[in-house]
């Protein structure tokens, strides 16, 4: 596979994996606390989605290390995807805006990822 496509696939797998994992966490939390669903029911409902998310993340890390030859770039991608996706899903699912600190963390995470890719 062309190295550029492997890198793009890495981005896709990690962003999708992190997004699905965060979505499963937030939906389980919302169902347990807002809908008063029993803990085990909320947990088991989202557990299969979390397994798929974990598989996507493992595949993303494998391809990422192979294409970038540096685990720190893959880790920075994973952390940055969390910093981008989580506030969006938090607001979408709970209608809560991120605090100033969370917003600053998002910006610093993106800057950190860009610096990691450049240097």
N, C-alpha and C positions, 0 to 999 in steps of 0.2 A: 504494500500500500504506500502511496506517495506520502512522504513525511508531513507535508502541510495538511493532508486529509487526516492523518493520524492525530495531529495536534488539535485540529478542529473537532474530531470525534471525541478526544479527551475532554475538551471544554464542554461539549454537549452532554457526555455521560456524567461528568461531575456536577454540572449545574442541574441536570435533570434528577440525578440521584439525591443531591442535597435538597432540592426542591420537594421531591416526594417524601423524603424523610421528615423534613420540617412540616410539611402538610399533614402527614400522619400524626405527628406529635401534637400539632395544634388542634386538629379535628378531634383526637381522642380527649384532649384537655377540655375542649369546648363541650363535647358530648357528656363528659363526666361531671363537669361543674355547672354548666348552664342548663343542659337537658336533664340533669340528675340521673343519667344512665349509671348503672352499677359499674364499678371499676373494671371488673373482669370483662364485662360486655364491651365497654369502650376500648379496652386494651385489645381484645381478640378481634374486634372489627377492623382495627388499623394495623394489626400485626402482619398480615400478608403484604400490605403495601410497604411496610417498613422492610420486609425481606427483599422485595423487588428493588427498593431504593438502595439497600446494602449491596445487592448484586451489581447494580449500575455503578456504584462508587468503587467497588473492587475492580471492575473492568476499567473504569476511568483511571484509577491509580496504576494499574498494570500497563495500559497503553501510554499513559502520561510519562511514566518513568522510562519506558522504552523510547519514546519520541523526544523527550526533553533531556534525557540523561542526567536529570537532577531532581531528586525527590523534593527539594525545597520549593521548586517552582510548582510542582503538583500540590504541595501542601498550601502554598500561598493561593493557588487557584481555588482550592477547597474552602479555605477560610474566607476568601473574598466572596465566593458565591453565597456563603452563609450570610455574610454581612449585607449583601444585596437583596437576597430572596426573603430572608426572615422579616425585615421591616415591612416589606410589601405584603406578605401573607398575614402578618400581625394586623396590619391596618384593614386588609380585605376581610378577614374572618372575625376580628374583634372590634373593628372601628375605633382603634386606639392609635393615635399618632406617636411616632418615636419621640423620646425626650431629646433634649439638646445633646446630652452625652452619647446617646445611641446614634444620633445623626453625625456627630463628630467622629465616632468610631467607624461609621460607614465610610466617610470621606477618607480617613486615614488608612483604612483597609484597602480601598481602591488605589490610593497613592502607593501604598506598600506593594501591591501586586504589580503595578506599572513599573516601579523601580526594580522589582525582582526580574521582570522580563527584560528590561533594558540592560541592566548590569549583570 
